Amino acid sequence: MSWWSDDDEDDDEPEFDESTIRVRPNPKGNRPRTKTRPEHKDALAGRIMTVDRGRFSVRVDQDTPEEREITASRARELGRNTIVTGDWVDLVGDTSGDPGTLARVVRVHERSTLLRRSADDTDEVERVIVANADQMLIVVAAADPEPRARLIDRYLVAAFDAGVAPILCITKTDLADPAPLLAQFDCLDIRVVTLSRDAVPMEELTDLLVGHTTVTVGHSGVGKSTLVNALVPSALRATGVVNTVTGRGRHTSSSTVCLRLQAPDGRSGWIIDTPGVRSFGLGHVDPANILRSFAATAHVPAGDPPDGIPLSEAHDWEIIDRVEAGELGESGKARMESLRKLLDTRG
């Protein structure tokens, strides 16, 4: 015999209906969030020209009669994803570019390259500076301020890590002979351009830059902004002088901006000008990538390589051993030693 009957169960259990369910009120009066995000199939693609306090200047309809720059903000759905100068993005909203309008960045395209740096060599948190550049123009003065080979090495490491081709540009060669500085880098197959006050090879520089997206880097006071203004007269980048006491340049350009370079024959390219820096942290880099890139950029002597293996295909430890054995000469030894010291300081 059952201890209870169905009738007893019905009598004991309370009855519920939908009217007894308490619904938490929505004080904001908005719809509940959903994980389903719109596809934005009608989004317009554009390139980030500059970033300023949460607002993005974006060039859309590039190389068409409708080309224009619009202002955009970050869509909430992007979260904390970084957006930097040079990024290709998708936009929705008001993309007319009319004064007072604001579009929204809803998607960042896959990047081909990323130029990064950290606060210092022991900080593994990377700061993304520029996206989608394929060249780096390293601007260094022959004098005033004095050139720093170790800073050039840092720029080279950043270029090797990002997968962009470095170009070394020596300014102010009327003040000092650049030959001693360049001799320190003759083990590397790097394109070099020299400038003086009275001789700026504009045609050579333009030929190097058209068809590419080139990021400029350099110590404050080396003439980088002056060079950018010469290449892109509409840039109006701020320029400064070197402090006669400290020998340091004053930070003049404070933002990273993407500028169109237009050649007289109609060809074009893009220059991404960055603010001058006195340090370039490398805490984020992979030493193996740096050594392989260094080897791939090296001036290798003619003849059969040791054991039949090209330097660029050697293992990391083999690259170090072969360079120290003299395969790239004395300048190769000096450059390798500098790279190793830089990578060793990462903590």
TORFILO-854530 format. One record per residue (C-alpha): x, y, z; residue number from 1; residue in one letter. Coordinates in nm, 3 decimals, decimal comma. Each point is the difference from the previous one (the first is absolute). Example, Ala and Ser with C-alpha at 12.3 -4.5 7.8 and 13.67 -1.06 7.14 Angstrom:
TORFILO-854530
<r <1,230; -0,450; 0,780>; 1; "A">
<r <0,137; 0,344; -0,066>; 2; "S">
//
This chain:
TORFILO-854530
<r <0,000; 0,000; 0,000>; 1; "M">
<r <0,136; 0,341; -0,096>; 2; "S">
<r <0,076; 0,245; 0,275>; 3; "W">
<r <-0,183; 0,264; -0,197>; 4; "W">
<r <-0,239; 0,019; -0,288>; 5; "S">
<r <-0,009; 0,216; -0,307>; 6; "D">
<r <-0,278; 0,197; 0,161>; 7; "D">
<r <0,218; 0,078; 0,300>; 8; "D">
<r <0,283; 0,116; -0,227>; 9; "E">
<r <-0,230; 0,237; -0,184>; 10; "D">
<r <-0,123; 0,142; 0,329>; 11; "D">
<r <0,350; 0,052; 0,145>; 12; "D">
<r <0,181; 0,150; -0,303>; 13; "E">
<r <-0,062; 0,374; -0,058>; 14; "P">
<r <-0,133; 0,100; -0,337>; 15; "E">
<r <0,193; 0,249; -0,221>; 16; "F">
<r <-0,085; 0,188; -0,314>; 17; "D">
<r <0,187; 0,266; -0,204>; 18; "E">
<r <-0,155; 0,280; 0,202>; 19; "S">
<r <0,192; -0,109; 0,310>; 20; "T">
<r <0,347; 0,035; -0,162>; 21; "I">
<r <0,184; 0,314; 0,100>; 22; "R">
<r <0,172; 0,171; -0,292>; 23; "V">
<r <0,298; 0,222; 0,079>; 24; "R">
<r <-0,072; 0,347; -0,134>; 25; "P">
<r <0,227; 0,155; -0,265>; 26; "N">
<r <0,072; 0,350; 0,135>; 27; "P">
<r <0,170; 0,115; -0,322>; 28; "K">
<r <-0,294; -0,105; -0,212>; 29; "G">
<r <0,226; -0,156; -0,264>; 30; "N">
<r <-0,007; -0,344; -0,156>; 31; "R">
<r <0,194; -0,285; 0,161>; 32; "P">
<r <0,343; -0,072; -0,145>; 33; "R">
<r <0,047; -0,280; -0,247>; 34; "T">
<r <0,312; -0,187; -0,112>; 35; "K">
<r <-0,119; 0,018; -0,359>; 36; "T">
<r <0,185; 0,280; -0,177>; 37; "R">
<r <-0,103; 0,159; -0,330>; 38; "P">
<r <0,208; -0,102; -0,302>; 39; "E">
<r <0,023; 0,354; -0,142>; 40; "H">
<r <0,007; -0,131; -0,356>; 41; "K">
<r <-0,046; 0,355; -0,132>; 42; "D">
<r <0,298; 0,140; 0,197>; 43; "A">
<r <0,238; 0,237; -0,179>; 44; "L">
<r <0,375; -0,074; 0,007>; 45; "A">
<r <0,251; 0,271; 0,086>; 46; "G">
<r <0,356; 0,063; 0,121>; 47; "R">
<r <0,076; 0,158; 0,339>; 48; "I">
<r <0,192; 0,325; -0,059>; 49; "M">
<r <0,045; 0,104; 0,362>; 50; "T">
<r <-0,135; -0,066; 0,349>; 51; "V">
<r <-0,089; 0,281; 0,238>; 52; "D">
<r <-0,163; -0,054; 0,343>; 53; "R">
<r <-0,239; -0,273; -0,105>; 54; "G">
<r <-0,078; 0,148; -0,340>; 55; "R">
<r <0,133; -0,139; -0,326>; 56; "F">
<r <0,061; 0,185; -0,324>; 57; "S">
<r <-0,072; -0,252; -0,277>; 58; "V">
<r <0,064; 0,027; -0,375>; 59; "R">
<r <-0,276; -0,173; -0,199>; 60; "V">
<r <-0,064; -0,063; -0,373>; 61; "D">
<r <0,374; 0,032; -0,054>; 62; "Q">
<r <0,118; 0,083; -0,356>; 63; "D">
<r <-0,352; 0,081; -0,118>; 64; "T">
<r <-0,175; 0,334; -0,066>; 65; "P">
<r <-0,193; -0,055; 0,325>; 66; "E">
<r <0,316; -0,030; 0,215>; 67; "E">
<r <-0,046; 0,181; 0,330>; 68; "R">
<r <0,092; -0,006; 0,368>; 69; "E">
<r <-0,263; -0,069; 0,262>; 70; "I">
<r <0,003; 0,000; 0,379>; 71; "T">
<r <-0,091; -0,319; 0,182>; 72; "A">
<r <-0,019; -0,145; 0,348>; 73; "S">
<r <0,048; -0,355; 0,123>; 74; "R">
<r <-0,307; -0,226; 0,004>; 75; "A">
<r <-0,069; -0,157; 0,339>; 76; "R">
<r <0,015; -0,349; -0,151>; 77; "E">
<r <0,374; 0,043; -0,074>; 78; "L">
<r <0,076; -0,008; 0,370>; 79; "G">
<r <0,362; 0,084; 0,082>; 80; "R">
<r <0,141; -0,097; -0,340>; 81; "N">
<r <0,272; 0,247; -0,098>; 82; "T">
<r <-0,053; 0,229; -0,298>; 83; "I">
<r <0,312; 0,179; -0,129>; 84; "V">
<r <0,112; 0,218; -0,288>; 85; "T">
<r <0,029; -0,207; -0,319>; 86; "G">
<r <-0,279; -0,242; 0,093>; 87; "D">
<r <-0,261; -0,090; -0,259>; 88; "W">
<r <-0,343; 0,001; 0,162>; 89; "V">
<r <-0,371; -0,035; -0,082>; 90; "D">
<r <-0,237; 0,284; 0,083>; 91; "L">
<r <-0,374; 0,046; 0,034>; 92; "V">
<r <-0,220; 0,297; 0,080>; 93; "G">
<r <0,040; 0,341; -0,157>; 94; "D">
<r <0,294; -0,033; -0,238>; 95; "T">
<r <-0,075; 0,316; -0,198>; 96; "S">
<r <0,287; 0,190; 0,154>; 97; "G">
<r <-0,218; 0,307; 0,053>; 98; "D">
<r <0,095; 0,227; 0,293>; 99; "P">
<r <-0,135; -0,126; 0,329>; 100; "G">
<r <-0,063; -0,357; -0,119>; 101; "T">
<r <0,136; -0,307; 0,174>; 102; "L">
<r <0,035; -0,356; -0,132>; 103; "A">
<r <0,082; -0,314; 0,200>; 104; "R">
<r <0,292; -0,241; -0,046>; 105; "V">
<r <-0,153; -0,347; 0,024>; 106; "V">
<r <0,282; -0,222; -0,128>; 107; "R">
<r <0,380; 0,004; -0,038>; 108; "V">
<r <0,143; -0,183; -0,302>; 109; "H">
<r <0,278; -0,254; 0,035>; 110; "E">
<r <0,336; 0,177; 0,017>; 111; "R">
<r <0,293; -0,081; -0,227>; 112; "S">
<r <0,259; 0,146; 0,241>; 113; "T">
<r <0,009; 0,154; 0,347>; 114; "L">
<r <0,269; 0,238; 0,126>; 115; "L">
<r <0,014; -0,027; 0,378>; 116; "R">
<r <0,209; 0,115; 0,293>; 117; "R">
<r <-0,011; -0,043; 0,377>; 118; "S">
<r <0,049; 0,256; 0,274>; 119; "A">
<r <0,343; -0,146; 0,075>; 120; "D">
<r <0,201; -0,317; -0,064>; 121; "D">
<r <-0,143; -0,184; 0,300>; 122; "T">
<r <-0,364; 0,079; -0,083>; 123; "D">
<r <-0,162; -0,273; -0,210>; 124; "E">
<r <-0,317; 0,207; -0,049>; 125; "V">
<r <0,012; 0,121; -0,357>; 126; "E">
<r <-0,117; 0,337; -0,130>; 127; "R">
<r <-0,119; -0,022; -0,359>; 128; "V">
<r <0,120; 0,309; -0,187>; 129; "I">
<r <-0,087; -0,056; -0,366>; 130; "V">
<r <-0,176; -0,265; -0,207>; 131; "A">
<r <0,050; -0,116; -0,359>; 132; "N">
<r <0,326; 0,181; -0,077>; 133; "A">
<r <0,245; -0,185; -0,227>; 134; "D">
<r <0,299; 0,236; 0,035>; 135; "Q">
<r <0,169; 0,183; 0,288>; 136; "M">
<r <0,190; 0,323; -0,069>; 137; "L">
<r <0,254; 0,033; 0,283>; 138; "I">
<r <0,101; 0,368; 0,013>; 139; "V">
<r <0,331; 0,076; 0,174>; 140; "V">
<r <0,212; 0,317; 0,004>; 141; "A">
<r <0,371; -0,016; -0,075>; 142; "A">
<r <0,041; 0,264; 0,274>; 143; "A">
<r <-0,207; 0,234; 0,221>; 144; "D">
<r <-0,115; -0,223; 0,164>; 145; "P">
<r <0,277; -0,257; -0,014>; 146; "E">
<r <-0,106; -0,332; -0,159>; 147; "P">
<r <-0,060; -0,296; 0,231>; 148; "R">
<r <0,079; -0,334; -0,159>; 149; "A">
<r <-0,172; -0,188; 0,281>; 150; "R">
<r <-0,328; 0,189; -0,065>; 151; "L">
<r <0,030; -0,088; -0,369>; 152; "I">
<r <0,043; -0,363; 0,107>; 153; "D">
<r <-0,323; 0,028; 0,197>; 154; "R">
<r <-0,184; 0,131; -0,304>; 155; "Y">
<r <0,144; -0,283; -0,208>; 156; "L">
<r <-0,113; -0,257; 0,258>; 157; "V">
<r <-0,352; 0,153; -0,005>; 158; "A">
<r <0,001; -0,014; -0,383>; 159; "A">
<r <0,123; -0,362; -0,001>; 160; "F">
<r <-0,266; -0,092; 0,257>; 161; "D">
<r <-0,278; 0,173; -0,201>; 162; "A">
<r <0,111; -0,143; -0,334>; 163; "G">
<r <0,052; 0,339; -0,167>; 164; "V">
<r <0,294; 0,103; -0,217>; 165; "A">
<r <0,231; 0,259; 0,164>; 166; "P">
<r <0,141; 0,302; -0,186>; 167; "I">
<r <0,272; 0,206; 0,169>; 168; "L">
<r <-0,023; 0,376; -0,063>; 169; "C">
<r <0,295; 0,213; 0,122>; 170; "I">
<r <-0,076; 0,374; 0,028>; 171; "T">
<r <0,228; 0,300; 0,066>; 172; "K">
<r <0,294; -0,151; -0,188>; 173; "T">
<r <0,127; 0,356; -0,055>; 174; "D">
<r <0,082; 0,008; 0,373>; 175; "L">
<r <0,193; -0,328; 0,019>; 176; "A">
<r <0,124; -0,283; -0,222>; 177; "D">
<r <-0,248; -0,290; 0,027>; 178; "P">
<r <0,259; -0,258; -0,112>; 179; "A">
<r <0,109; -0,114; 0,351>; 180; "P">
<r <-0,362; -0,058; 0,099>; 181; "L">
<r <-0,088; -0,183; -0,322>; 182; "L">
<r <0,309; -0,222; 0,035>; 183; "A">
<r <-0,159; -0,149; 0,311>; 184; "Q">
<r <-0,289; -0,128; -0,211>; 185; "F">
<r <0,176; -0,106; -0,319>; 186; "D">
<r <-0,053; -0,366; 0,091>; 187; "C">
<r <-0,372; 0,047; -0,069>; 188; "L">
<r <-0,168; 0,039; -0,336>; 189; "D">
<r <-0,195; 0,313; 0,095>; 190; "I">
<r <-0,088; 0,279; -0,241>; 191; "R">
<r <0,169; 0,325; 0,110>; 192; "V">
<r <-0,096; 0,356; -0,094>; 193; "V">
<r <0,204; 0,305; 0,105>; 194; "T">
<r <-0,123; 0,359; 0,026>; 195; "L">
<r <0,164; 0,335; 0,063>; 196; "S">
<r <-0,139; 0,348; 0,033>; 197; "R">
<r <0,073; 0,075; -0,365>; 198; "D">
<r <-0,047; -0,347; -0,149>; 199; "A">
<r <-0,328; -0,184; 0,062>; 200; "V">
<r <-0,043; -0,284; -0,253>; 201; "P">
<r <-0,376; 0,042; -0,033>; 202; "M">
<r <-0,024; -0,210; -0,317>; 203; "E">
<r <0,190; -0,292; 0,158>; 204; "E">
<r <-0,207; 0,017; 0,319>; 205; "L">
<r <-0,327; 0,022; -0,190>; 206; "T">
<r <0,091; -0,302; -0,212>; 207; "D">
<r <0,073; -0,196; 0,319>; 208; "L">
<r <-0,332; 0,092; 0,160>; 209; "L">
<r <-0,263; -0,009; -0,276>; 210; "V">
<r <-0,197; -0,321; -0,012>; 211; "G">
<r <0,074; -0,067; 0,366>; 212; "H">
<r <-0,127; 0,085; 0,346>; 213; "T">
<r <0,306; 0,129; 0,187>; 214; "T">
<r <0,018; 0,075; 0,371>; 215; "V">
<r <0,256; 0,261; 0,104>; 216; "T">
<r <0,188; -0,030; 0,329>; 217; "V">
<r <0,279; 0,205; 0,147>; 218; "G">
<r <0,149; 0,177; 0,301>; 219; "H">
<r <-0,144; 0,345; 0,073>; 220; "S">
<r <0,187; 0,277; -0,180>; 221; "G">
<r <0,144; -0,205; -0,288>; 222; "V">
<r <-0,211; 0,179; -0,262>; 223; "G">
<r <-0,268; -0,264; -0,050>; 224; "K">
<r <-0,291; 0,243; 0,000>; 225; "S">
<r <0,188; 0,235; -0,234>; 226; "T">
<r <0,052; -0,290; -0,239>; 227; "L">
<r <-0,368; -0,101; 0,017>; 228; "V">
<r <-0,104; 0,359; -0,072>; 229; "N">
<r <0,228; 0,002; -0,306>; 230; "A">
<r <-0,151; -0,324; -0,130>; 231; "L">
<r <-0,359; 0,097; 0,084>; 232; "V">
<r <-0,026; 0,381; -0,006>; 233; "P">
<r <-0,354; -0,008; 0,138>; 234; "S">
<r <0,110; -0,195; 0,309>; 235; "A">
<r <0,098; 0,308; 0,205>; 236; "L">
<r <0,174; -0,217; 0,261>; 237; "R">
<r <0,144; 0,205; 0,287>; 238; "A">
<r <0,378; 0,038; -0,001>; 239; "T">
<r <0,243; 0,098; 0,276>; 240; "G">
<r <0,364; 0,050; 0,086>; 241; "V">
<r <0,256; -0,191; 0,204>; 242; "V">
<r <0,075; 0,120; 0,352>; 243; "N">
<r <0,357; 0,135; -0,001>; 244; "T">
<r <0,060; -0,109; 0,361>; 245; "V">
<r <-0,136; -0,356; -0,001>; 246; "T">
<r <0,046; -0,076; -0,368>; 247; "G">
<r <-0,354; -0,140; -0,007>; 248; "R">
<r <-0,281; 0,087; -0,231>; 249; "G">
<r <-0,334; 0,126; 0,123>; 250; "R">
<r <-0,309; -0,214; -0,068>; 251; "H">
<r <-0,186; 0,200; -0,265>; 252; "T">
<r <-0,234; -0,241; -0,181>; 253; "S">
<r <-0,224; -0,148; 0,270>; 254; "S">
<r <-0,227; -0,224; -0,208>; 255; "S">
<r <0,033; -0,285; -0,246>; 256; "T">
<r <-0,156; 0,091; -0,333>; 257; "V">
<r <-0,030; -0,164; -0,343>; 258; "C">
<r <0,073; 0,231; -0,295>; 259; "L">
<r <-0,030; -0,047; -0,375>; 260; "R">
<r <0,322; 0,045; -0,198>; 261; "L">
<r <-0,068; 0,109; -0,359>; 262; "Q">
<r <0,274; -0,029; -0,262>; 263; "A">
<r <0,011; 0,242; -0,296>; 264; "P">
<r <-0,077; -0,287; -0,240>; 265; "D">
<r <-0,323; -0,085; 0,183>; 266; "G">
<r <0,131; -0,294; 0,205>; 267; "R">
<r <-0,079; 0,008; 0,370>; 268; "S">
<r <0,091; -0,157; 0,330>; 269; "G">
<r <-0,071; 0,045; 0,368>; 270; "W">
<r <0,223; 0,135; 0,276>; 271; "I">
<r <-0,091; -0,072; 0,363>; 272; "I">
<r <0,187; 0,257; 0,207>; 273; "D">
<r <0,054; -0,080; 0,368>; 274; "T">
<r <0,108; 0,230; 0,286>; 275; "P">
<r <0,372; 0,007; 0,075>; 276; "G">
<r <0,109; -0,237; 0,278>; 277; "V">
<r <0,316; -0,033; 0,207>; 278; "R">
<r <-0,054; -0,367; 0,088>; 279; "S">
<r <-0,156; -0,303; -0,159>; 280; "F">
<r <-0,079; -0,288; 0,238>; 281; "G">
<r <0,043; -0,353; -0,136>; 282; "L">
<r <-0,155; -0,208; 0,277>; 283; "G">
<r <-0,254; -0,152; -0,238>; 284; "H">
<r <0,229; -0,135; -0,273>; 285; "V">
<r <0,089; -0,362; -0,080>; 286; "D">
<r <0,382; -0,036; -0,015>; 287; "P">
<r <-0,023; -0,283; -0,255>; 288; "A">
<r <-0,189; 0,224; -0,242>; 289; "N">
<r <0,258; 0,275; 0,041>; 290; "I">
<r <0,298; -0,225; -0,070>; 291; "L">
<r <-0,164; -0,149; -0,309>; 292; "R">
<r <-0,090; 0,346; -0,133>; 293; "S">
<r <0,352; 0,125; 0,069>; 294; "F">
<r <0,145; -0,293; -0,193>; 295; "A">
<r <-0,240; 0,049; -0,290>; 296; "A">
<r <0,103; 0,369; -0,026>; 297; "T">
<r <0,375; -0,065; 0,020>; 298; "A">
<r <0,258; 0,057; -0,275>; 299; "H">
<r <0,124; -0,359; -0,031>; 300; "V">
<r <0,340; -0,052; -0,170>; 301; "P">
<r <0,006; -0,174; -0,335>; 302; "A">
<r <0,082; -0,368; -0,016>; 303; "G">
<r <-0,139; -0,316; 0,152>; 304; "D">
<r <-0,139; 0,045; 0,353>; 305; "P">
<r <0,134; -0,217; 0,284>; 306; "P">
<r <-0,150; -0,349; -0,015>; 307; "D">
<r <-0,196; 0,115; -0,305>; 308; "G">
<r <-0,259; 0,180; 0,219>; 309; "I">
<r <-0,072; 0,369; -0,073>; 310; "P">
<r <0,022; 0,224; 0,304>; 311; "L">
<r <-0,371; 0,089; -0,027>; 312; "S">
<r <-0,091; -0,370; 0,032>; 313; "E">
<r <0,228; -0,078; 0,296>; 314; "A">
<r <-0,120; -0,070; 0,352>; 315; "H">
<r <0,010; 0,283; 0,255>; 316; "D">
<r <0,320; -0,118; 0,170>; 317; "W">
<r <0,164; -0,067; -0,339>; 318; "E">
<r <-0,070; 0,357; -0,109>; 319; "I">
<r <0,174; 0,135; 0,310>; 320; "I">
<r <0,298; -0,235; -0,040>; 321; "D">
<r <0,049; 0,073; -0,369>; 322; "R">
<r <-0,022; 0,378; 0,041>; 323; "V">
<r <0,246; -0,012; 0,291>; 324; "E">
<r <0,228; -0,213; -0,218>; 325; "A">
<r <0,024; 0,291; -0,243>; 326; "G">
<r <-0,250; -0,088; -0,272>; 327; "E">
<r <-0,127; 0,362; -0,002>; 328; "L">
<r <0,329; 0,170; 0,087>; 329; "G">
<r <0,075; 0,224; 0,297>; 330; "E">
<r <-0,314; 0,210; -0,043>; 331; "S">
<r <-0,204; -0,321; 0,003>; 332; "G">
<r <0,155; -0,098; 0,332>; 333; "K">
<r <-0,075; 0,344; 0,144>; 334; "A">
<r <-0,361; -0,006; -0,119>; 335; "R">
<r <-0,057; -0,351; 0,131>; 336; "M">
<r <0,149; 0,091; 0,338>; 337; "E">
<r <-0,225; 0,306; 0,016>; 338; "S">
<r <-0,309; -0,204; -0,085>; 339; "L">
<r <0,087; -0,262; 0,262>; 340; "R">
<r <0,046; 0,268; 0,268>; 341; "K">
<r <-0,333; 0,155; -0,090>; 342; "L">
<r <-0,178; -0,332; 0,019>; 343; "L">
<r <0,177; -0,092; 0,325>; 344; "D">
<r <-0,129; 0,318; 0,170>; 345; "T">
<r <-0,358; -0,115; -0,040>; 346; "R">
<r <0,013; -0,148; 0,345>; 347; "G">
//
